[in-house]
Amino acid sequence: MNKKELITAIGKKITLSNACIEEVLSATDSVIKRALIEGDKVQLRNFGTFETKQRAAKKGRNPQTGETLVIAARVGVKFIPAPKLKNIVNGKLNQMANCH
């Protein structure tokens, strides 16, 4: 599902214009990114948690030349799905009864 399809799907559930829904999604995107940049984690109940994780520098290998190289330390983004989301995706809960 791409952004346009997501906006259309949300529009079928609530009475907002597609332009308004797109504005809310864009604001949500910005707020989540800003929180992650600042080192905060973002927890969405029954959905999951976005957080950053420091990754240490490590040795790697160029697969074409076999040359050893150092991969720099970096910050990665991690998503941890909530147990309820996992159960819904795995069919353990009735999706229609538990999703609004």
N, C-alpha and C positions, 0 to 999 in steps of 0.2 A: 504494500500500500504506500503510495507516495503522498506528498503533502496535500495535493489537490483532492485526492480520493478521501483522505482523512477529513478534510474540511467538509466535503459532501456528506460523509457518514455522520459527522457530528451535527450537521445541519438537519439531518433527518430525526435526530433525537431531541434537539432543543430549538426554540424559535428565535434564532438570531440570524442575521444576514451572513452570507459567506464572507463578506468583507470584514465584518465584526469578528467572526470566528478566526479568520486569518490573522487579524490584529492580536487577538488573545494568544494564539499559538506562537506568534513571533515574540510577544512579550515574555511568554513562558520560556521560550528558547533562550532569550537574552538573560533572564533572571537566573536560570539554571547554569548557564555558562559563567556568569559573573560570580556566582557562589562557588563554583568549582575552581575558578582562577584564584579566588581568595582563600582556598583551602577548606571551605565548608563542604559538608556533605548534604545532599538533598534527599529527604525521605518522603516518599509519597505512599501513604498508608494503603495497604492491600495491592500495591503496584510494585514498588521496589525502591532501591536506594542507589543514587549516583554518588560516587566518591572518587577522589584521586588517590593514586598510589605511586610512591616514589620507586622507580626502578633503578637499580644500581648499574654502573658501567660494567660491561662484560666483554669477553673476547669473542669474536666471531670469525667467520671465514668467508672469503669471497668464493662463491661456488664455481666461477669461471676460471679463476687463476689459482685457487687454493691458498692464496695469501691470507695470513692472519691479520686481523685488524681489531681495533678497539671500538666497540659500540658505546657511545657516550651515555651517561646517566640521563634519565628523563623522567618526566611525570606522565603517567598513563591515567586514563579514565576507566573506571570499572562500574558495571551495573550489576547489582545483586537483586534478583527478582524476589518479591515477597512470597512466602509459602502459599498464600491464597492464590496468587497469580500462577504459580507452578501447578497447583492442584487443578485450577480451571483449564490450563493449557493441556494438562494430562488427562482431562475428562473425569476427574475425581469429584468435581462439584458440578451441579447443573449450571451451565453458563448463564442462561436466561434468568434464573432465580437470584444469582449473585452479582450480576453486572447491571448497572443502572444505565 
